[in-house]
Amino acid sequence: MRAIVNESSFPANFTVLKATMVELPALNGQSVSYALLQFPASSVNPPHTHPRSAELLFLVDGNLEVGFVDTTNKLFTQSLQSGDMFIFPKGLVHYQYNADTNNPAIAISAFGSANAGTVSLPKTLFATDIDDAILAKSFKTDVSTIQALKAGLASR
């Protein structure tokens, strides 16, 4: 099934192409949206949440490691292959990772909302104006570590 992915035109970084009411205003009130997820080799869709919808992911091509954390902080993971589906419950932290070092992966996500929203944890925590001292105390580390994390996100 490798023929589905044209590797020469595949993006260099993890990419999301959204079809929500923001991109297609006709979806407003329709309780549905989609996203095409493109994972180059060894790429990750970082931990995030969707506050207004569950996510049903269908893996079109490749392999993905996926997981979510429930409200008791229990991690649920699964290895997906082409044709597999996985559900991420509404509002829970989850991620997808293409551990394959040679091949890309492509997936389609369906949402039960025209505007599911996405809260990226790394960006929300380290690419905003939350004070470095507050983050250092929250993560039981020092300000220089927080600044290093912020610098790493800024370079992407």
N, CA, C and O atoms as a GROMACS GRO file, in nm:
protein
  624
    1MET      N    1   0.082  -0.119   0.000
    1MET     CA    2   0.000   0.000   0.000
    1MET      C    3   0.086   0.126   0.000
    1MET      O    4   0.032   0.236   0.012
    2ARG      N    5   0.214   0.114  -0.013
    2ARG     CA    6   0.304   0.228  -0.013
    2ARG      C    7   0.273   0.324  -0.129
    2ARG      O    8   0.312   0.440  -0.124
    3ALA      N    9   0.206   0.277  -0.232
    3ALA     CA   10   0.181   0.359  -0.350
    3ALA      C   11   0.089   0.478  -0.320
    3ALA      O   12   0.087   0.574  -0.397
    4ILE      N   13   0.014   0.475  -0.212
    4ILE     CA   14  -0.077   0.585  -0.179
    4ILE      C   15   0.001   0.712  -0.149
    4ILE      O   16  -0.042   0.821  -0.186
    5VAL      N   17   0.114   0.699  -0.084
    5VAL     CA   18   0.192   0.815  -0.043
    5VAL      C   19   0.297   0.846  -0.149
    5VAL      O   20   0.381   0.762  -0.181
    6ASN      N   21   0.291   0.968  -0.204
    6ASN     CA   22   0.394   1.015  -0.296
    6ASN      C   23   0.502   1.078  -0.212
    6ASN      O   24   0.492   1.195  -0.175
    7GLU      N   25   0.608   1.002  -0.182
    7GLU     CA   26   0.711   1.047  -0.089
    7GLU      C   27   0.788   1.168  -0.140
    7GLU      O   28   0.841   1.245  -0.060
    8SER      N   29   0.796   1.187  -0.271
    8SER     CA   30   0.872   1.301  -0.324
    8SER      C   31   0.801   1.433  -0.296
    8SER      O   32   0.866   1.537  -0.287
    9SER      N   33   0.668   1.431  -0.283
    9SER     CA   34   0.595   1.555  -0.255
    9SER      C   35   0.542   1.560  -0.112
    9SER      O   36   0.464   1.648  -0.077
   10PHE      N   37   0.584   1.467  -0.030
   10PHE     CA   38   0.537   1.461   0.108
   10PHE      C   39   0.601   1.573   0.189
   10PHE      O   40   0.717   1.606   0.164
   11PRO      N   41   0.529   1.633   0.285
   11PRO     CA   42   0.588   1.743   0.364
   11PRO      C   43   0.706   1.694   0.449
   11PRO      O   44   0.713   1.577   0.486
   12ALA      N   45   0.797   1.786   0.479
   12ALA     CA   46   0.916   1.753   0.559
   12ALA      C   47   0.883   1.740   0.707
   12ALA      O   48   0.954   1.672   0.780
   13ASN      N   49   0.777   1.806   0.751
   13ASN     CA   50   0.735   1.803   0.892
   13ASN      C   51   0.592   1.755   0.902
   13ASN      O   52   0.517   1.757   0.804
   14PHE      N   53   0.554   1.711   1.022
   14PHE     CA   54   0.415   1.673   1.045
   14PHE      C   55   0.324   1.788   1.001
   14PHE      O   56   0.348   1.904   1.034
   15THR      N   57   0.219   1.754   0.925
   15THR     CA   58   0.130   1.855   0.869
   15THR      C   59  -0.015   1.813   0.888
   15THR      O   60  -0.049   1.696   0.874
   16VAL      N   61  -0.100   1.911   0.919
   16VAL     CA   62  -0.244   1.889   0.931
   16VAL      C   63  -0.314   1.977   0.830
   16VAL      O   64  -0.292   2.098   0.827
   17LEU      N   65  -0.398   1.918   0.747
   17LEU     CA   66  -0.484   1.992   0.656
   17LEU      C   67  -0.626   1.978   0.710
   17LEU      O   68  -0.682   1.868   0.711
   18LYS      N   69  -0.684   2.089   0.754
   18LYS     CA   70  -0.814   2.084   0.822
   18LYS      C   71  -0.929   2.118   0.730
   18LYS      O   72  -0.916   2.197   0.637
   19ALA      N   73  -1.042   2.055   0.756
   19ALA     CA   74  -1.170   2.088   0.694
   19ALA      C   75  -1.269   2.110   0.808
   19ALA      O   76  -1.346   2.021   0.843
   20THR      N   77  -1.265   2.231   0.866
   20THR     CA   78  -1.354   2.269   0.976
   20THR      C   79  -1.438   2.387   0.929
   20THR      O   80  -1.426   2.431   0.815
   21MET      N   81  -1.524   2.438   1.017
   21MET     CA   82  -1.606   2.552   0.979
   21MET      C   83  -1.522   2.678   0.955
   21MET      O   84  -1.568   2.773   0.892
   22VAL      N   85  -1.398   2.678   1.005
   22VAL     CA   86  -1.308   2.791   0.978
   22VAL      C   87  -1.270   2.792   0.830
   22VAL      O   88  -1.272   2.897   0.766
   23GLU      N   89  -1.235   2.675   0.777
   23GLU     CA   90  -1.196   2.665   0.636
   23GLU      C   91  -1.318   2.656   0.543
   23GLU      O   92  -1.315   2.706   0.431
   24LEU      N   93  -1.423   2.592   0.591
   24LEU     CA   94  -1.546   2.572   0.513
   24LEU      C   95  -1.665   2.621   0.596
   24LEU      O   96  -1.724   2.542   0.670
   25PRO      N   97  -1.701   2.746   0.586
   25PRO     CA   98  -1.810   2.800   0.668
   25PRO      C   99  -1.942   2.723   0.657
   25PRO      O  100  -2.024   2.729   0.748
   26ALA      N  101  -1.963   2.652   0.548
   26ALA     CA  102  -2.086   2.573   0.532
   26ALA      C  103  -2.096   2.460   0.636
   26ALA      O  104  -2.205   2.406   0.656
   27LEU      N  105  -1.986   2.426   0.702
   27LEU     CA  106  -1.990   2.323   0.806
   27LEU      C  107  -2.048   2.374   0.936
   27LEU      O  108  -2.080   2.294   1.024
   28ASN      N  109  -2.064   2.505   0.951
   28ASN     CA  110  -2.119   2.562   1.075
   28ASN      C  111  -2.256   2.499   1.104
   28ASN      O  112  -2.347   2.505   1.021
   29GLY      N  113  -2.267   2.440   1.222
   29GLY     CA  114  -2.392   2.375   1.263
   29GLY      C  115  -2.409   2.232   1.214
   29GLY      O  116  -2.511   2.170   1.242
   30GLN      N  117  -2.311   2.181   1.142
   30GLN     CA  118  -2.324   2.046   1.084
   30GLN      C  119  -2.267   1.936   1.172
   30GLN      O  120  -2.284   1.818   1.140
   31SER      N  121  -2.199   1.969   1.281
   31SER     CA  122  -2.145   1.871   1.377
   31SER      C  123  -2.049   1.771   1.315
   31SER      O  124  -2.047   1.654   1.353
   32VAL      N  125  -1.970   1.817   1.219
   32VAL     CA  126  -1.870   1.729   1.158
   32VAL      C  127  -1.754   1.813   1.105
   32VAL      O  128  -1.773   1.924   1.056
   33SER      N  129  -1.635   1.757   1.115
   33SER     CA  130  -1.517   1.814   1.051
   33SER      C  131  -1.415   1.703   1.034
   33SER      O  132  -1.426   1.596   1.093
   34TYR      N  133  -1.316   1.731   0.952
   34TYR     CA  134  -1.214   1.631   0.920
   34TYR      C  135  -1.076   1.695   0.920
   34TYR      O  136  -1.062   1.817   0.912
   35ALA      N  137  -0.975   1.610   0.929
   35ALA     CA  138  -0.837   1.655   0.915
   35ALA      C  139  -0.758   1.545   0.846
   35ALA      O  140  -0.776   1.426   0.874
   36LEU      N  141  -0.671   1.586   0.756
   36LEU     CA  142  -0.577   1.496   0.691
   36LEU      C  143  -0.444   1.515   0.763
   36LEU      O  144  -0.390   1.626   0.767
   37LEU      N  145  -0.390   1.407   0.820
   37LEU     CA  146  -0.266   1.411   0.898
   37LEU      C  147  -0.155   1.345   0.817
   37LEU      O  148  -0.167   1.229   0.779
   38GLN      N  149  -0.048   1.420   0.792
   38GLN     CA  150   0.065   1.368   0.715
   38GLN      C  151   0.186   1.359   0.806
   38GLN      O  152   0.233   1.460   0.860
   39PHE      N  153   0.237   1.237   0.824
   39PHE     CA  154   0.348   1.208   0.914
   39PHE      C  155   0.471   1.165   0.836
   39PHE      O  156   0.476   1.050   0.790
   40PRO      N  157   0.570   1.252   0.818
   40PRO     CA  158   0.696   1.203   0.761
   40PRO      C  159   0.757   1.098   0.855
   40PRO      O  160   0.714   1.084   0.969
   41ALA      N  161   0.856   1.027   0.807
   41ALA     CA  162   0.925   0.928   0.891
   41ALA      C  163   0.972   0.994   1.021
   41ALA      O  164   1.022   1.107   1.019
   42SER      N  165   0.956   0.926   1.131
   42SER     CA  166   1.002   0.969   1.264
   42SER      C  167   0.939   1.099   1.313
   42SER      O  168   1.002   1.174   1.387
   43SER      N  169   0.816   1.128   1.272
   43SER     CA  170   0.752   1.253   1.314
   43SER      C  171   0.642   1.227   1.416
   43SER      O  172   0.593   1.114   1.431
   44VAL      N  173   0.603   1.334   1.485
   44VAL     CA  174   0.504   1.322   1.592
   44VAL      C  175   0.401   1.434   1.580
   44VAL      O  176   0.433   1.546   1.543
   45ASN      N  177   0.278   1.400   1.613
   45ASN     CA  178   0.174   1.500   1.640
   45ASN      C  179   0.176   1.511   1.792
   45ASN      O  180   0.125   1.422   1.861
   46PRO      N  181   0.233   1.620   1.847
   46PRO     CA  182   0.259   1.629   1.991
   46PRO      C  183   0.132   1.617   2.075
   46PRO      O  184   0.022   1.634   2.024
   47PRO      N  185   0.148   1.587   2.204
   47PRO     CA  186   0.032   1.576   2.292
   47PRO      C  187  -0.057   1.700   2.282
   47PRO      O  188  -0.011   1.814   2.287
   48HIS      N  189  -0.188   1.673   2.266
   48HIS     CA  190  -0.286   1.779   2.249
   48HIS      C  191  -0.424   1.728   2.292
   48HIS      O  192  -0.441   1.610   2.323
   49THR      N  193  -0.520   1.818   2.294
   49THR     CA  194  -0.659   1.781   2.324
   49THR      C  195  -0.751   1.848   2.222
   49THR      O  196  -0.712   1.942   2.152
   50HIS      N  197  -0.873   1.797   2.215
   50HIS     CA  198  -0.981   1.859   2.138
   50HIS      C  199  -1.095   1.882   2.238
   50HIS      O  200  -1.166   1.787   2.273
   51PRO      N  201  -1.113   2.005   2.284
   51PRO     CA  202  -1.210   2.030   2.392
   51PRO      C  203  -1.356   2.012   2.353
   51PRO      O  204  -1.441   1.997   2.441
   52ARG      N  205  -1.387   2.012   2.224
   52ARG     CA  206  -1.528   2.006   2.184
   52ARG      C  207  -1.567   1.879   2.107
   52ARG      O  208  -1.677   1.871   2.054
   53SER      N  209  -1.477   1.779   2.100
   53SER     CA  210  -1.513   1.660   2.024
   53SER      C  211  -1.418   1.544   2.050
   53SER      O  212  -1.300   1.563   2.082
   54ALA      N  213  -1.470   1.424   2.037
   54ALA     CA  214  -1.387   1.304   2.026
   54ALA      C  215  -1.326   1.304   1.886
   54ALA      O  216  -1.371   1.378   1.798
   55GLU      N  217  -1.224   1.222   1.867
   55GLU     CA  218  -1.158   1.209   1.737
   55GLU      C  219  -1.154   1.063   1.696
   55GLU      O  220  -1.110   0.978   1.773
   56LEU      N  221  -1.200   1.035   1.576
   56LEU     CA  222  -1.191   0.901   1.520
   56LEU      C  223  -1.085   0.904   1.411
   56LEU      O  224  -1.103   0.968   1.307
   57LEU      N  225  -0.972   0.836   1.435
   57LEU     CA  226  -0.859   0.838   1.342
   57LEU      C  227  -0.860   0.709   1.259
   57LEU      O  228  -0.872   0.600   1.313
   58PHE      N  229  -0.848   0.724   1.128
   58PHE     CA  230  -0.836   0.612   1.034
   58PHE      C  231  -0.699   0.622   0.969
   58PHE      O  232  -0.667   0.722   0.904
   59LEU      N  233  -0.617   0.518   0.985
   59LEU     CA  234  -0.483   0.516   0.928
   59LEU      C  235  -0.491   0.466   0.784
   59LEU      O  236  -0.518   0.348   0.760
   60VAL      N  237  -0.467   0.554   0.689
   60VAL     CA  238  -0.476   0.523   0.547
   60VAL      C  239  -0.354   0.445   0.500
   60VAL      O  240  -0.366   0.347   0.426
   61ASP      N  241  -0.236   0.489   0.545
   61ASP     CA  242  -0.112   0.427   0.497
   61ASP      C  243  -0.004   0.440   0.603
   61ASP      O  244   0.004   0.543   0.671
   62GLY      N  245   0.078   0.338   0.617
   62GLY     CA  246   0.190   0.342   0.711
   62GLY      C  247   0.156   0.279   0.845
   62GLY      O  248   0.063   0.199   0.857
   63ASN      N  249   0.234   0.317   0.946
   63ASN     CA  250   0.217   0.267   1.082
   63ASN      C  251   0.226   0.385   1.178
   63ASN      O  252   0.302   0.479   1.154
   64LEU      N  253   0.148   0.381   1.285
   64LEU     CA  254   0.152   0.485   1.388
   64LEU      C  255   0.144   0.423   1.526
   64LEU      O  256   0.076   0.322   1.546
   65GLU      N  257   0.213   0.484   1.620
   65GLU     CA  258   0.196   0.455   1.761
   65GLU      C  259   0.104   0.566   1.813
   65GLU      O  260   0.134   0.684   1.793
   66VAL      N  261  -0.005   0.530   1.878
   66VAL     CA  262  -0.098   0.630   1.928
   66VAL      C  263  -0.125   0.605   2.076
   66VAL      O  264  -0.107   0.495   2.127
   67GLY      N  265  -0.169   0.710   2.144
   67GLY     CA  266  -0.201   0.692   2.284
   67GLY      C  267  -0.281   0.809   2.338
   67GLY      O  268  -0.278   0.919   2.283
   68PHE      N  269  -0.353   0.782   2.447
   68PHE     CA  270  -0.422   0.888   2.520
   68PHE      C  271  -0.414   0.858   2.668
   68PHE      O  272  -0.394   0.744   2.710
   69VAL      N  273  -0.430   0.964   2.748
   69VAL     CA  274  -0.426   0.955   2.893
   69VAL      C  275  -0.565   0.982   2.945
   69VAL      O  276  -0.626   1.084   2.913
   70ASP      N  277  -0.618   0.888   3.028
   70ASP     CA  278  -0.754   0.908   3.080
   70ASP      C  279  -0.752   0.999   3.203
   70ASP      O  280  -0.647   1.051   3.241
   71THR      N  281  -0.868   1.018   3.264
   71THR     CA  282  -0.878   1.112   3.377
   71THR      C  283  -0.816   1.059   3.505
   71THR      O  284  -0.809   1.133   3.604
   72THR      N  285  -0.771   0.933   3.506
   72THR     CA  286  -0.698   0.880   3.622
   72THR      C  287  -0.548   0.876   3.594
   72THR      O  288  -0.471   0.817   3.671
   73ASN      N  289  -0.506   0.940   3.485
   73ASN     CA  290  -0.367   0.945   3.439
   73ASN      C  291  -0.315   0.810   3.391
   73ASN      O  292  -0.194   0.786   3.395
   74LYS      N  293  -0.404   0.723   3.347
   74LYS     CA  294  -0.364   0.595   3.288
   74LYS      C  295  -0.343   0.614   3.138
   74LYS      O  296  -0.429   0.668   3.068
   75LEU      N  297  -0.227   0.568   3.088
   75LEU     CA  298  -0.194   0.578   2.947
   75LEU      C  299  -0.245   0.455   2.872
   75LEU      O  300  -0.219   0.342   2.912
   76PHE      N  301  -0.317   0.478   2.763
   76PHE     CA  302  -0.363   0.372   2.674
   76PHE      C  303  -0.291   0.391   2.540
   76PHE      O  304  -0.298   0.499   2.481
   77THR      N  305  -0.222   0.287   2.493
   77THR     CA  306  -0.148   0.296   2.367
   77THR      C  307  -0.188   0.184   2.274
   77THR      O  308  -0.242   0.081   2.315
   78GLN      N  309  -0.160   0.205   2.146
   78GLN     CA  310  -0.189   0.105   2.045
   78GLN      C  311  -0.095   0.126   1.927
   78GLN      O  312  -0.062   0.240   1.894
   79SER      N  313  -0.052   0.018   1.865
   79SER     CA  314   0.023   0.025   1.740
   79SER      C  315  -0.075   0.003   1.626
   79SER      O  316  -0.144  -0.099   1.621
   80LEU      N  317  -0.082   0.100   1.535
   80LEU     CA  318  -0.177   0.092   1.424
   80LEU      C  319  -0.105   0.061   1.294
   80LEU      O  320   0.008   0.104   1.273
   81GLN      N  321  -0.174  -0.014   1.208
   81GLN     CA  322  -0.127  -0.042   1.073
   81GLN      C  323  -0.232   0.008   0.976
   81GLN      O  324  -0.346   0.036   1.015
   82SER      N  325  -0.196   0.018   0.850
   82SER     CA  326  -0.289   0.066   0.748
   82SER      C  327  -0.423  -0.004   0.761
   82SER      O  328  -0.430  -0.126   0.773
   83GLY      N  329  -0.530   0.075   0.759
   83GLY     CA  330  -0.666   0.022   0.769
   83GLY      C  331  -0.722   0.020   0.910
   83GLY      O  332  -0.841  -0.003   0.928
   84ASP      N  333  -0.638   0.042   1.011
   84ASP     CA  334  -0.684   0.044   1.150
   84ASP      C  335  -0.749   0.177   1.185
   84ASP      O  336  -0.722   0.280   1.123
   85MET      N  337  -0.837   0.173   1.286
   85MET     CA  338  -0.901   0.293   1.338
   85MET      C  339  -0.877   0.300   1.488
   85MET      O  340  -0.853   0.198   1.553
   86PHE      N  341  -0.883   0.423   1.543
   86PHE     CA  342  -0.863   0.444   1.686
   86PHE      C  343  -0.946   0.565   1.727
   86PHE      O  344  -0.957   0.662   1.653
   87ILE      N  345  -1.003   0.558   1.847
   87ILE     CA  346  -1.083   0.669   1.900
   87ILE      C  347  -1.008   0.738   2.013
   87ILE      O  348  -0.955   0.672   2.103
   88PHE      N  349  -1.005   0.871   2.008
   88PHE     CA  350  -0.951   0.952   2.116
   88PHE      C  351  -1.069   1.021   2.182
   88PHE      O  352  -1.136   1.103   2.118
   89PRO      N  353  -1.098   0.991   2.309
   89PRO     CA  354  -1.214   1.052   2.375
   89PRO      C  355  -1.203   1.205   2.384
   89PRO      O  356  -1.095   1.262   2.394
   90LYS      N  357  -1.317   1.267   2.381
   90LYS     CA  358  -1.329   1.413   2.388
   90LYS      C  359  -1.252   1.470   2.507
   90LYS      O  360  -1.269   1.424   2.620
   91GLY      N  361  -1.168   1.569   2.480
   91GLY     CA  362  -1.100   1.644   2.585
   91GLY      C  363  -0.979   1.578   2.647
   91GLY      O  364  -0.910   1.641   2.727
   92LEU      N  365  -0.948   1.452   2.613
   92LEU     CA  366  -0.834   1.385   2.675
   92LEU      C  367  -0.705   1.410   2.596
   92LEU      O  368  -0.707   1.421   2.474
   93VAL      N  369  -0.594   1.417   2.668
   93VAL     CA  370  -0.463   1.437   2.607
   93VAL      C  371  -0.428   1.312   2.525
   93VAL      O  372  -0.438   1.200   2.573
   94HIS      N  373  -0.386   1.336   2.401
   94HIS     CA  374  -0.348   1.224   2.314
   94HIS      C  375  -0.240   1.268   2.216
   94HIS      O  376  -0.210   1.386   2.203
   95TYR      N  377  -0.182   1.169   2.146
   95TYR     CA  378  -0.073   1.194   2.051
   95TYR      C  379  -0.072   1.084   1.945
   95TYR      O  380  -0.137   0.980   1.961
   96GLN      N  381   0.002   1.109   1.837
   96GLN     CA  382   0.031   1.008   1.737
   96GLN      C  383   0.179   1.021   1.701
   96GLN      O  384   0.233   1.132   1.695
   97TYR      N  385   0.244   0.908   1.678
   97TYR     CA  386   0.387   0.906   1.649
   97TYR      C  387   0.417   0.806   1.539
   97TYR      O  388   0.378   0.690   1.547
   98ASN      N  389   0.486   0.852   1.435
   98ASN     CA  390   0.532   0.763   1.330
   98ASN      C  391   0.674   0.720   1.366
   98ASN      O  392   0.770   0.792   1.340
   99ALA      N  393   0.687   0.603   1.426
   99ALA     CA  394   0.817   0.552   1.471
   99ALA      C  395   0.899   0.495   1.357
   99ALA      O  396   1.018   0.466   1.374
  100ASP      N  397   0.838   0.479   1.240
  100ASP     CA  398   0.910   0.425   1.124
  100ASP      C  399   1.013   0.528   1.078
  100ASP      O  400   0.977   0.641   1.046
  101THR      N  401   1.139   0.489   1.074
  101THR     CA  402   1.246   0.582   1.037
  101THR      C  403   1.262   0.597   0.886
  101THR      O  404   1.342   0.679   0.840
  102ASN      N  405   1.189   0.517   0.808
  102ASN     CA  406   1.205   0.520   0.663
  102ASN      C  407   1.081   0.560   0.585
  102ASN      O  408   1.092   0.611   0.473
  103ASN      N  409   0.963   0.538   0.642
  103ASN     CA  410   0.840   0.556   0.564
  103ASN      C  411   0.745   0.654   0.630
  103ASN      O  412   0.733   0.657   0.752
  104PRO      N  413   0.677   0.734   0.549
  104PRO     CA  414   0.576   0.825   0.602
  104PRO      C  415   0.447   0.750   0.635
  104PRO      O  416   0.432   0.632   0.603
  105ALA      N  417   0.355   0.820   0.697
  105ALA     CA  418   0.222   0.766   0.725
  105ALA      C  419   0.120   0.876   0.697
  105ALA      O  420   0.151   0.995   0.704
  106ILE      N  421  -0.001   0.833   0.666
  106ILE     CA  422  -0.108   0.929   0.640
  106ILE      C  423  -0.236   0.880   0.707
  106ILE      O  424  -0.270   0.761   0.700
  107ALA      N  425  -0.306   0.972   0.771
  107ALA     CA  426  -0.429   0.936   0.842
  107ALA      C  427  -0.535   1.042   0.819
  107ALA      O  428  -0.504   1.156   0.784
  108ILE      N  429  -0.660   1.002   0.839
  108ILE     CA  430  -0.773   1.094   0.834
  108ILE      C  431  -0.842   1.090   0.969
  108ILE      O  432  -0.870   0.982   1.022
  109SER      N  433  -0.869   1.208   1.025
  109SER     CA  434  -0.941   1.216   1.151
  109SER      C  435  -1.077   1.278   1.128
  109SER      O  436  -1.091   1.376   1.054
  110ALA      N  437  -1.178   1.220   1.191
  110ALA     CA  438  -1.314   1.272   1.185
  110ALA      C  439  -1.353   1.319   1.325
  110ALA      O  440  -1.318   1.256   1.425
  111PHE      N  441  -1.425   1.431   1.330
  111PHE     CA  442  -1.466   1.491   1.457
  111PHE      C  443  -1.617   1.512   1.456
  111PHE      O  444  -1.676   1.539   1.352
  112GLY      N  445  -1.679   1.499   1.573
  112GLY     CA  446  -1.822   1.520   1.588
  112GLY      C  447  -1.856   1.664   1.620
  112GLY      O  448  -1.948   1.692   1.697
  113SER      N  449  -1.781   1.756   1.561
  113SER     CA  450  -1.802   1.899   1.580
  113SER      C  451  -1.747   1.971   1.457
  113SER      O  452  -1.646   1.928   1.400
  114ALA      N  453  -1.812   2.077   1.417
  114ALA     CA  454  -1.760   2.157   1.306
  114ALA      C  455  -1.638   2.238   1.350
  114ALA      O  456  -1.565   2.291   1.266
  115ASN      N  457  -1.617   2.246   1.481
  115ASN     CA  458  -1.502   2.319   1.536
  115ASN      C  459  -1.456   2.248   1.663
  115ASN      O  460  -1.484   2.293   1.774
  116ALA      N  461  -1.384   2.136   1.646
  116ALA     CA  462  -1.339   2.055   1.760
  116ALA      C  463  -1.239   2.129   1.847
  116ALA      O  464  -1.231   2.103   1.967
  117GLY      N  465  -1.163   2.220   1.788
  117GLY     CA  466  -1.058   2.291   1.860
  117GLY      C  467  -0.939   2.201   1.885
  117GLY      O  468  -0.954   2.079   1.899
  118THR      N  469  -0.821   2.260   1.890
  118THR     CA  470  -0.700   2.186   1.923
  118THR      C  471  -0.619   2.267   2.022
  118THR      O  472  -0.589   2.384   1.999
  119VAL      N  473  -0.584   2.204   2.134
  119VAL     CA  474  -0.498   2.266   2.234
  119VAL      C  475  -0.370   2.185   2.236
  119VAL      O  476  -0.365   2.075   2.291
  120SER      N  477  -0.264   2.241   2.176
  120SER     CA  478  -0.133   2.176   2.173
  120SER      C  479  -0.063   2.203   2.305
  120SER      O  480  -0.035   2.319   2.337
  121LEU      N  481  -0.034   2.099   2.381
  121LEU     CA  482   0.027   2.119   2.513
  121LEU      C  483   0.165   2.185   2.505
  121LEU      O  484   0.190   2.280   2.580
  122PRO      N  485   0.257   2.139   2.419
  122PRO     CA  486   0.386   2.208   2.416
  122PRO      C  487   0.374   2.356   2.383
  122PRO      O  488   0.436   2.440   2.449
  123LYS      N  489   0.293   2.390   2.282
  123LYS     CA  490   0.277   2.531   2.244
  123LYS      C  491   0.206   2.609   2.353
  123LYS      O  492   0.246   2.721   2.386
  124THR      N  493   0.100   2.552   2.410
  124THR     CA  494   0.024   2.622   2.513
  124THR      C  495   0.110   2.652   2.635
  124THR      O  496   0.099   2.758   2.695
  125LEU      N  497   0.195   2.558   2.672
  125LEU     CA  498   0.276   2.576   2.791
  125LEU      C  499   0.404   2.655   2.767
  125LEU      O  500   0.442   2.737   2.850
  126PHE      N  501   0.470   2.632   2.653
  126PHE     CA  502   0.604   2.686   2.635
  126PHE      C  503   0.617   2.789   2.523
  126PHE      O  504   0.725   2.845   2.504
  127ALA      N  505   0.511   2.815   2.450
  127ALA     CA  506   0.519   2.915   2.343
  127ALA      C  507   0.421   3.030   2.369
  127ALA      O  508   0.380   3.100   2.276
  128THR      N  509   0.384   3.048   2.494
  128THR     CA  510   0.297   3.159   2.533
  128THR      C  511   0.372   3.242   2.637
  128THR      O  512   0.491   3.221   2.660
  129ASP      N  513   0.304   3.334   2.697
  129ASP     CA  514   0.370   3.425   2.791
  129ASP      C  515   0.356   3.382   2.936
  129ASP      O  516   0.366   3.466   3.026
  130ILE      N  517   0.334   3.252   2.962
  130ILE     CA  518   0.333   3.207   3.102
  130ILE      C  519   0.473   3.231   3.158
  130ILE      O  520   0.572   3.192   3.096
  131ASP      N  521   0.481   3.292   3.271
  131ASP     CA  522   0.608   3.329   3.332
  131ASP      C  523   0.698   3.206   3.351
  131ASP      O  524   0.651   3.101   3.395
  132ASP      N  525   0.826   3.220   3.317
  132ASP     CA  526   0.922   3.110   3.328
  132ASP      C  527   0.930   3.056   3.471
  132ASP      O  528   0.944   2.935   3.490
  133ALA      N  529   0.922   3.143   3.569
  133ALA     CA  530   0.931   3.099   3.710
  133ALA      C  531   0.810   3.014   3.747
  133ALA      O  532   0.823   2.916   3.821
  134ILE      N  533   0.693   3.050   3.696
  134ILE     CA  534   0.572   2.970   3.724
  134ILE      C  535   0.585   2.832   3.661
  134ILE      O  536   0.553   2.731   3.724
  135LEU      N  537   0.632   2.827   3.536
  135LEU     CA  538   0.651   2.698   3.471
  135LEU      C  539   0.758   2.615   3.542
  135LEU      O  540   0.742   2.494   3.558
  136ALA      N  541   0.865   2.678   3.584
  136ALA     CA  542   0.972   2.606   3.655
  136ALA      C  543   0.919   2.545   3.784
  136ALA      O  544   0.949   2.429   3.815
  137LYS      N  545   0.841   2.620   3.859
  137LYS     CA  546   0.782   2.566   3.983
  137LYS      C  547   0.683   2.453   3.951
  137LYS      O  548   0.680   2.351   4.020
  138SER      N  549   0.604   2.472   3.848
  138SER     CA  550   0.503   2.372   3.810
  138SER      C  551   0.566   2.240   3.770
  138SER      O  552   0.513   2.133   3.800
  139PHE      N  553   0.680   2.247   3.701
  139PHE     CA  554   0.747   2.126   3.653
  139PHE      C  555   0.863   2.083   3.742
  139PHE      O  556   0.939   1.992   3.707
  140LYS      N  557   0.876   2.150   3.857
  140LYS     CA  558   0.980   2.115   3.954
  140LYS      C  559   1.118   2.112   3.889
  140LYS      O  560   1.194   2.016   3.902
  141THR      N  561   1.147   2.221   3.818
  141THR     CA  562   1.276   2.234   3.752
  141THR      C  563   1.323   2.379   3.768
  141THR      O  564   1.271   2.452   3.852
  142ASP      N  565   1.420   2.419   3.689
  142ASP     CA  566   1.471   2.556   3.700
  142ASP      C  567   1.436   2.636   3.576
  142ASP      O  568   1.395   2.582   3.473
  143VAL      N  569   1.453   2.768   3.587
  143VAL     CA  570   1.416   2.859   3.480
  143VAL      C  571   1.499   2.831   3.353
  143VAL      O  572   1.445   2.842   3.243
  144SER      N  573   1.626   2.796   3.366
  144SER     CA  574   1.708   2.771   3.247
  144SER      C  575   1.655   2.651   3.168
  144SER      O  576   1.663   2.651   3.045
  145THR      N  577   1.602   2.550   3.234
  145THR     CA  578   1.543   2.435   3.164
  145THR      C  579   1.419   2.480   3.088
  145THR      O  580   1.399   2.441   2.972
  146ILE      N  581   1.335   2.561   3.151
  146ILE     CA  582   1.215   2.613   3.085
  146ILE      C  583   1.255   2.696   2.963
  146ILE      O  584   1.193   2.684   2.857
  147GLN      N  585   1.356   2.780   2.976
  147GLN     CA  586   1.401   2.862   2.864
  147GLN      C  587   1.456   2.776   2.750
  147GLN      O  588   1.439   2.810   2.633
  148ALA      N  589   1.522   2.667   2.784
  148ALA     CA  590   1.571   2.574   2.682
  148ALA      C  591   1.456   2.509   2.607
  148ALA      O  592   1.461   2.493   2.485
  149LEU      N  593   1.351   2.471   2.680
  149LEU     CA  594   1.232   2.414   2.615
  149LEU      C  595   1.167   2.516   2.523
  149LEU      O  596   1.129   2.483   2.411
  150LYS      N  597   1.154   2.638   2.570
  150LYS     CA  598   1.095   2.744   2.488
  150LYS      C  599   1.178   2.769   2.362
  150LYS      O  600   1.124   2.787   2.253
  151ALA      N  601   1.310   2.771   2.378
  151ALA     CA  602   1.399   2.793   2.263
  151ALA      C  603   1.384   2.680   2.160
  151ALA      O  604   1.386   2.704   2.040
  152GLY      N  605   1.370   2.559   2.209
  152GLY     CA  606   1.352   2.445   2.118
  152GLY      C  607   1.224   2.454   2.038
  152GLY      O  608   1.222   2.417   1.921
  153LEU      N  609   1.118   2.503   2.099
  153LEU     CA  610   0.992   2.519   2.027
  153LEU      C  611   0.997   2.635   1.929
  153LEU      O  612   0.936   2.630   1.823
  154ALA      N  613   1.070   2.739   1.964
  154ALA     CA  614   1.080   2.858   1.880
  154ALA      C  615   1.153   2.827   1.748
  154ALA      O  616   1.128   2.892   1.647
  155SER      N  617   1.242   2.728   1.750
  155SER     CA  618   1.320   2.696   1.630
  155SER      C  619   1.243   2.611   1.530
  155SER      O  620   1.296   2.579   1.424
  156ARG      N  621   1.120   2.574   1.562
  156ARG     CA  622   1.042   2.487   1.471
  156ARG      C  623   0.946   2.566   1.388
  156ARG      O  624   0.873   2.508   1.307
   0.00000   0.00000   0.00000
